[in-house]
Amino acid sequence: MKFCVSIVAFAATVLSAYAAVNVKEMVGDAAKPQLHHALDQPLKVRLERVTARNGNSATFYVGKLAIGQPPQEFKVLFDTSSGHVLVPHKACKSLACSEHKKYNPWQSNTASDVNVNGSLVDKGHRFARHGLVREGISVDFTQADLGEGEAESVVVRDDVCVEGNKGDACINIELVASIKMADVPFRAMPNDGILGLGLSSLAAGHSLSFMSLLMDGSKNVPLQFGIAFGPNGGEAYFGGQSPKLTSPITWLPVDHPDGGYWQVEIKSVRVGGKIIDGCTRGCHGVVDSGTSHLGVQSYRIHLLRPELVTQNLEVAGCTGPTLEFDLGDIVLTLEASDYSDDNCKPALGPLNLEEPAFVGVYAFGESVLRKYYAAFDWEKKRVGFAPSTMPASAIVV
């Protein structure tokens, strides 16, 4: 999933109308955050594999996120190609918001309306009053499975906690609360919101970057995380890597980390041993845990589709040529059953990304992440791969 963020201005009229009903106006400084903690020991988070709505066959991996005090729980997409924590705002009337759980800041003792720079929207008041103009964020989404669309959002500071196997990892963050969401792609999303795991520059500011704040507050653990996808669910590890790995991780430097994406250089792309993309102008593999299909930049997708000829045989199952991404120190190899859907049809999704900002982009989504464990090193800005140890059977919930 690719994000393009711009700063915009919104009137507080609609928002304050809701606030008048839901909360008594509170005067004073911004809400003081409750005692919270980042990471002081490795944390494993269970992910559930769910199918998109509205008849779309794409599958995604979601986990639990709690926002505010008392906590409001959401199912969110753990997305390495996003930078923000994004949820629908209680004031949003779009169908895409109404069909998902909405965040109500007026019911949180730790929430306050802020601008993108962290300052209170209405000095002396936790929430913006009627008629005030506040800064917001307009986020354009490009998604290989569900399409393109926009979310108009305001910024709210609150406590956010990821629920793990050994307690929670909590930070105080400026989250992005959408007040208007396009039907595409949001109505089809099976998740309420998004937890962005991208590099800091993928967010509109440091105080909006979940991973920046989580890593800043972590102690006595490696500044790393990892993701493992399986047929029935997955696992995310924060403050280290999976202890289940049976092979060493091959690390590669992040290419252009200032761009915010966990991307690596691709030397070439091969199908059945034949080079079909020599990457003479450069290719990049973006590790995108928020994408089901293998994403291919739209002007290059014609190179792959004719070569990936697959067939479903009674005994052998889904067969076809191998698809290889040569990353230099490691080659990611996908069999037909890895890159095809349940009907043995190659599952490729077009990425409408324009040059020169994006050149030769391939999105390594579920197709790759079910075959390979992905490791992320925040401190050294590198990405690693190792053979997955997740089971191979497939049941979709």
N, C-alpha and C positions, 0 to 999 in steps of 0.2 A: 504494500500500500504506500503510495507516494503522497506527501503532503506539501501544499504550498500555502504559506501563512501570510496574511496581511492584517494590519492594524486598522480598525474602523471605529466609528462613533455611533452609539445607540442612545436613544432617549430612555430614561428610567421609568416612563409613564406606566407601561404594562407591568413591569416588575414590581413597582411600588404598590400597585393595586392589589397584587397578591399578598405583598408583605403586610398591608394594613389588615388583612383578614387573618393571616397566619401567625403573626408575632407582634408583640408590643414593641414600639420603637425604643431602641436602646441607645442612650447617649454616652459618649465617652470615646476612648481610644478603640482601636481595632480589637476584636475578640482575642483574648489571651489564649493561646493554644494550651491544651491539656498536656500533662507530662507524656512525652512520646519518645520512642527509641527507634533507631535504625537497626543495624545489624551488629550483634556482638558474638554471633555464632552462625554457622551455615544454616540456611533455611531451605526446606523443600516445599514446593507448592504443587498441589495436585491440579491437573488441568483436565477438563471434560471435553470430549470431542462431540460437537453438535453440528447438525445440518442446517444450512441456511433456510430462510423462510420463503414463502411465495413460490414454491416449486423449484427453486434453484438447488442443484445437487451438490454445490460446494460445501465443504466441511471446514470447521474452524475449531480452535482450541481456546477454551475460556476458563477463567478461574475467579475466585471470590475476592472482592475488594470492599472494604468498609470505609465510609466517609462520614466524618462529623461525630459529634457527641450529643445525644446518644447515637450510636452508629447506624447508618443506613447502608444496607448490603446490596451490592450489584454484581452481576456476572459480566466480566469484562474480557475483551480480547487482549491477550499478551502479545503485543505487536512491536517487533524490533525495528520496524520502519516508520514508527511514530515517535513523537517526542513528548506529547502532553498526556495528562489524565483528562479524558473527555467523557462527559455524561450529559444526558438531556436535562435541562433546567425545568423546574416545576412550572414556570411560566410559559413554557413552549407549548404551542397549540398545533404544531405540525403533526400529521398522521404518524410520521416516523418516530416522533417523541411519544405520542399517546399509546403506541403499540409496544413501548418499552417502559421499564421502570424509570421514574424521573427523580432527580435529586432535588430536595427541598432545603435550601440553605436556612430558611427562617425557622426550621425545626432543629437546627444545630446550634448548640451553645458556643461552638468554636468557629463559626463562619462569619465572614465579613466581605462586603463588596469592595473590590480593589481594582485599580487600573493595572495595565500591563507592567508598569514599573513598581508595583507593590503598594503604592500610596492609596489611602482610603478614597473612594469615590466621593463621599460626602463627609468632609472632615467633622469629627465630633459625633458621627453616627455610624453604627455598624453597617447599616443598609442604606442604599441610595433612596432619597425621597423623590416624590413625584416631580417630574419636569426636568430633572437634572440630565445632562448629557454625559455619558461615560464611555471610556474606551472599551473596545471589544476586539475580538479576533474573528476574522473570516478565514475558514480553513477549506481549501479545495482538495478533494480526495480523488486519486486515480487508483482504482482497484481492479486487478486482473480478472477477478471472478464476478464482481457485482456491478461494475461500471464506474462512472464518474459523477460527482456531485459536490455540493457545498454545504457547510454548516456555519451559521452565524452564531457567535457565542460571546458571552461575557465572562469575566474572570472573577472567581471567588476564592478567597484564602480559607483553607480548612485542613483538618487532620485527615490523612489518608493512610489506611493500614492494609497491607497484603496479608492474607490469612495463610499461615504455613503450618508445618507439622510440629514445630517447636515454638508455638506462640506466633505473634505477629511482628512484622517489620513496619514501623510507622514513621511518617514524616509529616511536617506541616508544609503545605505546598499551595501555590496558586493554580487551581484546577480550572479547566475550560468547561463552562456549562452552556450548552447550546440552547438558544431561544428560537431557532429556526433551522430545520433540517430538511434537505431535499428528499423526495421519495426514493430516488436512486442516489447512492446505493443503500441508504440507511434502513429502509423498510424491510429489506431482505436480510439484514444482519440478525443473527440469532442472539447476539450479545447486547446488553444494555449500553455499554460504553467501551472505551479503549484505554488500556494502560500502555503508554508509550515507553519502550525500552531503548529508543534510539540515542545516539550521541547528543551532547548538550546543544549543539547548534541546530538541531532539528526542532527545538522548541523556540518560542518567541522570546524567551529570556531564561537566564539561569534559574530563577525562582519558579519557573513553570516546568522545568525539566525533572521528571521523576527520578531518573537514574543519577543525575548530578547530585541531587539532594540526598538520595539514598546512599551513594558512595561517600559523600562528604561526611555523613554522620556515622559511618560504619567504623568499627574498631576491632582489632585482633582477628580479622578475616581477610582473605585475598579480595581485592577489588575486582571481582569477576562474577559472571553468572553463566548459566548454561541452560539449554533447552533440549528435551527429548520428546519426540512425538511417536505415538504408537497407534494401533488400529482402533483402540477403545478409549484412549485418553493419552495424557502426556504428563510430563513433570518439568517444572522450572526450578533451577537451583540458584540461590543467591548467596554470595559470600564463599564461593568455591564451585567445584564441579561434581558431577555425579560419581559416587563411589562404586557404581555398578559397571563402569567402563572396564573393558578387558584389553583394550589397545591404547597406546599412547595418543595424545592429541597432537595433530600436526598444525602448527601455528603459522599464520600468514599475516603480514601487515595490512592494516586497513588502508585502502587507497583513498586519498583525499578525505581524511577524517573531518576536516573543516566543513564538509558537505552534510555531515550529520548521519550518514548512512553507514551501516556495518557492511561495507562492500570490499570485495577483493578483486584483484586483476585476473582476468581470464586470458590465457595464452591462445587458446583455440577451442572450438567446439566441433566434436566429431560424432558422426552417426555411422555405426557399423564399421568403425575404423577409418572412415573417409572424412576429411576435413570439409565441413560445410560452411564454417565461418572462421577465416584465418585471423580475424581481429586485427587487421592491418591498421585500422584507425583507432584501435583500442576497444576492449570489451570489459564489462564489469559485472560481477555477480553480487547482487544485493541480497543478503540473508533477510528474508521477509517472512516472519512467523505469522503474519496476518493474511497470508495468501494461500489458497488451497491449490490452485493450478500452478504450473510452471509459467511464470510471466516472461513474455518476450516482447521487446520493443517492437511496435507495430510494423515498422518498415523492414524488420528483419524476420518476421514470422513466416514469410513465404519461403525462406531458406530451409526452415525446419520441416514444415508440414508435409511436403511431397516425399521427404526422405523417411519419415516415421510411418512405415507401412506395417500395420499390426493385424493379427488375426487371432481369434479365440478357438483353440483346438480342444477337442473333447478330453484328451488325456493330458496334454502339456499345459493347457490353460492359455493365458494371454501371452503370445509370443511376438517377437519383432526385433529389430536391430537395437544394439546397445546405444545409449546416448551418453557421451562423455564430455565433461568440462575439465580441460587441462588447466590447473591453477599453478603449475610449476612444480612445487614440492609435493603435491598430491593431485590425483585425478579423481574427480567425483564421477562414478559410473552408475548409471540408471538402466535397469532392465525395462522391458516393455510393461511389465506389471507395476513398475514404480511410477512411470510417467503417464500411464493410461487410467481411464476411469473404470467403473464397474462393468461397462460394456466393451472394454478393451479398445476404447477410442482415445488417442493421444489427447491428454488434457492440457491444452495450451491456452493461455489467456493473453490477449494483446495489451500492451502498455502504451498508452498514447502520451509519450514523453517526447518533447521537442528538442532538437539540437539547437545550439551547441551545448546547452546545459546538461543534456543527457546523451551519451553516445554508447551504443552497443550494450544496452542494459538487459540483463537476464535476472529475473526475480526467483531466488531459491526459496520456494514456499514449501508446502507440505510434501510435495513430490520428492524433494531432496531431504527434508528434515525427518522423514520417516525412515530413510535409508542411513542417514548420518546424524550423529549427535553434533550439535553446534555449540561451541564455547566462545565466550566473549570476555576479553581482557580490557577493562575500563582504563586501568593505569597505563598500560603499554600500547593501547590502541591497536589491538590485533584480534583476529578471528581464528578459531581453530575448528578442526573437524576430526571425528573419530567414528569408526563403524558403530552403528546403533546397537544397543543391547535390548531394545524393546521387543516384545513378541511380534510375530508376523501375521497372526490371524486377524480377520477384519469383521468387526461388528459396529455399525453406526447407530448411535442413539438419536 
